[in-house]
Amino acid sequence: MANKKKDLAKVDALLCIPEKNALVEETFLDSGDLILSYQALYKPFFIKIQKLLQKNPKKRFHRKIQLDSLGVDVWSLVDGIKNVKDIIEEFALLHTLNYKEAEISVTLFLRSLGEKGLIGIKEPKV
Amino acid sequence: MLKINFLMKKIAWNGISLKIPTPWEIDSLQADHLIIGKNSSPEIEIKWTDAPGQFTLEKYLKKFIAKSQKLLHIKIHELSTPLSFKHPVKTFEFFFFSWESASSKGNGTLIFCTLCKRLTMIRFFSDSQIISPSLPHSILTSYLDHPMADQADWQLFGLDFSAPKRFKLIEYSFKPGYYTLILKHEKTTLTVFSWGPASFLLSTSGLSEFATQRLPGLKGFATAGHCPRGSYLEWSFRQGRFKNAEILPVFNRYEIFTIFRICHDTHQNRIFGIQVVSPVKFETNLISRSMIGDGE
């Protein structure tokens, strides 16, 4: 059932501003897809295995993810100025999507980018 | 005279329909429950239920109010009907109330339809009076709890179609990029599909390839045509109830008839599909009168 108090947190989240990690490298493919390359940390378990096999284990490795054209559109809307709501609205307009549909897609996508460390989220200036 | 400065849009879902301001969106959806909000903050909640076979209205209302208070953690206080309030549907009986919870309060109404015996609770998340002219008043007067014609409208999340009202909702799914609604009457099943955005989904394949990917059971060839929404492809085929059933003619009587039409709506950037499965005949009427029908 509806809970006004709980939903206010969502309103605040939509006003947050995503910003790209400056260390992410972008490579566009002929197909229009985009490869994002970034440094990721090995999990402690793998570092332990490496320690058993070699003297100087690497803590980081290079990781790549490929974005399709929809992902590229969201990625290009992340400019450190637009908030999540602005990105959703522009994405919905760009693809003639219903706002709710765009909201779910974009927020899930931004969350996955955030989990990988490709973007950070900053709170809006008061 | 005060005017309502909102563009209103229609929402129609599972028999009910109402008009809400264009910026409002459905936040939560169930077969008999809707929460509509603005900027993810609830504005209106609608819950409806059909009356049991035998009942007295007073007891039924008391039970419904008690249940709502418990479920929603709210207190309901009865209000008198606003003097200026009039609804175009004469079979509606209204019971106005105010409600309050720990964090918010508002007004609302219970609507009982003496024709279809459906009881609806509409709860506004604002305590503005339901008087004419006001937004709550406009919303309430647009509310219908059952279709007024043979066709029932379905209008939400960009979907906009009607189906014979005898078809009842049995399953639905609204995932980003893929909506399905399954309606059933006796043994005939009507499934409505919506995929989007079409420009992305059809960027590497044609409509025919897309259709066979999504519905691998399609048989035979597709016929092409044009409807007001755009070009379509249509498959119609009959098949046995089980594998190789067609070998024995005695099983022919148990065949099922399937029609599937898929259309690329370039204006809405979506792909719409309608599938009708019937054990009796090819239900061409249901397809031709559908949202991607022939527009006659």
Interface residues (C-beta under 8 A of the other chain):
Chain A: M1 A2 K4 K5 D7 L8 K10 V11 L14 D68 S69 L70 K85 H95 T96 L97 N98 Y99 K100 E101 A102 I104 S105 L108
Chain B: E25 I26 D27 S28 I35 G37 N39 S40 S41 P42 E45 L71 L72 S103 S104 F125 F157 G158 F174 P176 G177 G196 P197 S199 F200 S203 H267 Q268 N269 R270
